[in-house]
Amino acid sequence: MKRPVAVVGVGQTHHTTRRSDVNIAGLVREAVDLALRDAGLEHKDIDAVIIGKAPDMLEGVCQPEQFLAGALGAHMKPLLRVHTAGSVGASTALTAVTHVASGLYERVLTVAFEKQSEGNAMWALSPNMPFVAPLVAGAGGFFAPYCRAYIARTGAPAHIGPLTVVNARDNATRNEHAHLREPMSLEDVMNTPMLWEPLRFGETCPSSDGAIAMIISSGDLAKKGPRKPAWVKSGYSYAEAMWVPGRDQVSPKAGQVCAKHVYDKAGITDPWNQIDTAEIYVPFSWFEAMWLENLGFRGVGEGWKAIDRGDTKFGAHLPINPSGGVLCSNPIGASGMIRLGEAALQVMGRAGAHQVEGAKTALGHAYGGGAQYFAMWIVSSQE
Amino acid sequence: MNEPPKEGIKYVETTVRLPYHYVAGDYKALYLLALKEKRILGSKCDTTGKVFVPPIVASPESFAPCSQLVEVADRGVVTTFCVVNIPVIGRNLELPYVAASVALDGAAISIFALIQECKPQDVHMGMRVEAVWKPDGERQGDHEDIQYFRPTGEPDAPPETYINRL
């Protein structure tokens, strides 16, 4: 990065099944107002707006960024939309970082949202393609076979997926923004119906309405306060094609490369010991074990063991998704940015009841498409 | 002037229609025509020799052209799968069904395939399967010409033969 960049404000809505009290513009505006208030700034302090959401078919509104310009406070300002499927929230925030780091803008408002109640995500994510048998039933139907491949490869016992959910739900009880806040026992999760075997209903993210906004600022202005910012130490996005011979959908190369670059740039050589907490994109239970390996926290075949030992629980060695993560709130387009925003809140020391004690360095991560698009950042309490 | 509604209106339901024409291109047009003749075509990378099904004009791996169309087998191996118990709007598949990745013999990547003529719990990674075609005269030149795949009863393929073709 050409110059230091920091997060100076984070605002998110409560995430829930249906926000019928607001339309899309109202939902987005709520997050924007919260972020500006959090940063102690006003619209006049913002140079540009960068917004992301999942594909337009999710709500059936094409190019919503255009009619949202007013709600975003983007009149007479540059407004850019980012598209990278499920990882979009994270790559949108990274696009904002790039625009500030380049020196082009001093402060960028970055926003991500999804109002899933206004459409049918499962339908939108199961398009009938002309040359392919229409068999994939939503994202769960796409990813379940790769969870199966992970289980077959590592010999992970069947309770690891459900145990991941137990931890996530426990975490969400401490997060006032989370959609699913009721704790679940291992038995509760195991007793939910099998949707896409090996994935149960209880091992699947909810469909949520929600939005998040952040103010990304130049380091110079970030130091002027009013609060301690979260310093962006590194941020990268990587992608790979979907149908490449030998592509490993269980541990995609793009994810490994992206993680290596964010660690290298942030001076992290031992992520398991140098990172205090991580918000990673886990829409289906088994992905926590899979990403622990893909992100280099644990070796190949060792991810599930860390979960089994309890090392990733709140208060343990490396708390994963102290917010409850995507398993407890999934406004799809916003989910990636929520990961990055929650990581920022942790290093600012302002994560409330789900604050990881003494968190100084955190990873925010998202993936999208057919596990092809990856976007991550490392944030720190220190410049 | 109309009277304002007495009850607050929270939302209205409307339907979006999005009809479109998908241009097949030469390779996929030939692929579809071949299905009518119970043949499955792939394209072969000029550099690596790897075969893509359905055929594509250039490899996303080597970026080289795939200038040769080749026929692959209508049988292969289940590389991974899931058992689907949840319906999708607009589809009428009977639940539960097995959605599998099947690597056809001779192909470098897998295709999505429905597995039938066996119980879902009997499907497993490495299972050998073959295409069940629509009868002669009923094939239209689209993916539905293959109705589903079924077990062949051959011995399972060893994992190393399909692990990189998920």
Contacts between the chains, C-beta under 8 A, distances in Angstrom:
chain1	res1	chain2	res2	distance
A	20	B	10	4.1
A	20	B	11	6.0
A	57	B	18	7.9
A	60	B	16	4.1
A	118	B	11	7.5
A	120	B	89	6.3
A	122	B	86	7.8
A	122	B	88	6.2
A	122	B	89	7.6
A	123	B	88	6.4
A	123	B	89	4.7
A	123	B	90	7.0
A	126	B	88	4.9
A	126	B	91	7.9
A	128	B	90	7.6
A	130	B	22	4.7
A	130	B	24	7.2
A	130	B	28	7.8
A	130	B	142	7.7
A	130	B	143	7.7
A	131	B	24	8.0
A	131	B	28	5.9
A	131	B	31	7.1
A	131	B	32	7.5
A	131	B	54	4.9
A	131	B	143	5.9
A	132	B	111	7.2
A	132	B	112	5.8
A	132	B	143	6.3
A	133	B	111	7.6
A	133	B	112	5.3
A	133	B	113	6.3
A	133	B	114	6.2
A	133	B	143	5.2
A	133	B	144	7.8
A	133	B	146	7.3
A	134	B	88	7.9
A	134	B	91	6.0
A	135	B	84	7.6
A	135	B	93	7.5
A	135	B	97	7.5
A	135	B	99	4.0
A	135	B	112	4.9
A	135	B	113	7.3
A	135	B	114	5.6
A	136	B	99	6.3
A	136	B	112	6.2
A	137	B	84	4.8
A	137	B	86	5.7
A	137	B	87	7.7
A	137	B	88	5.0
A	137	B	99	7.1
A	138	B	86	7.4
A	138	B	88	6.8
A	140	B	86	7.6
A	141	B	82	6.3
A	141	B	84	5.7
A	141	B	86	7.9
A	141	B	99	6.1
A	144	B	82	3.6
A	145	B	80	4.0
A	145	B	81	5.5
A	145	B	82	5.0
A	145	B	99	7.5
A	145	B	100	7.4
A	145	B	101	5.9
A	145	B	166	7.3
A	146	B	80	6.8
A	146	B	166	6.7
A	148	B	80	5.3
A	148	B	81	6.9
A	148	B	82	6.5
A	148	B	125	7.3
A	149	B	79	7.8
A	149	B	80	4.6
A	149	B	125	7.5
A	149	B	166	5.6
A	152	B	80	7.7
A	152	B	125	5.9
A	152	B	159	7.9
A	153	B	163	7.8
A	193	B	85	6.7
A	194	B	83	7.2
A	194	B	85	5.7
A	195	B	84	7.7
A	195	B	85	5.5
A	195	B	86	4.8
A	196	B	82	4.5
A	196	B	83	7.0
A	196	B	84	5.6
A	196	B	85	7.1
A	196	B	86	7.0
A	197	B	82	5.8
A	197	B	83	3.8
A	197	B	85	7.2
A	197	B	96	7.9
A	197	B	120	7.7
A	198	B	82	7.1
A	199	B	82	7.3
A	241	B	60	3.9
A	243	B	52	7.3
A	243	B	60	6.9
A	243	B	109	5.1
A	244	B	60	5.0
A	244	B	61	5.0
A	244	B	109	7.6
A	245	B	48	7.4
A	245	B	50	4.8
A	245	B	52	7.9
A	245	B	59	7.9
A	245	B	61	5.5
A	245	B	108	3.8
A	245	B	109	5.7
A	245	B	164	7.5
A	245	B	165	7.6
A	246	B	61	7.5
A	246	B	108	7.7
A	246	B	164	4.5
A	246	B	165	7.9
A	247	B	166	7.7
A	248	B	164	7.4
A	248	B	166	7.5
A	249	B	166	5.2
A	250	B	166	7.2
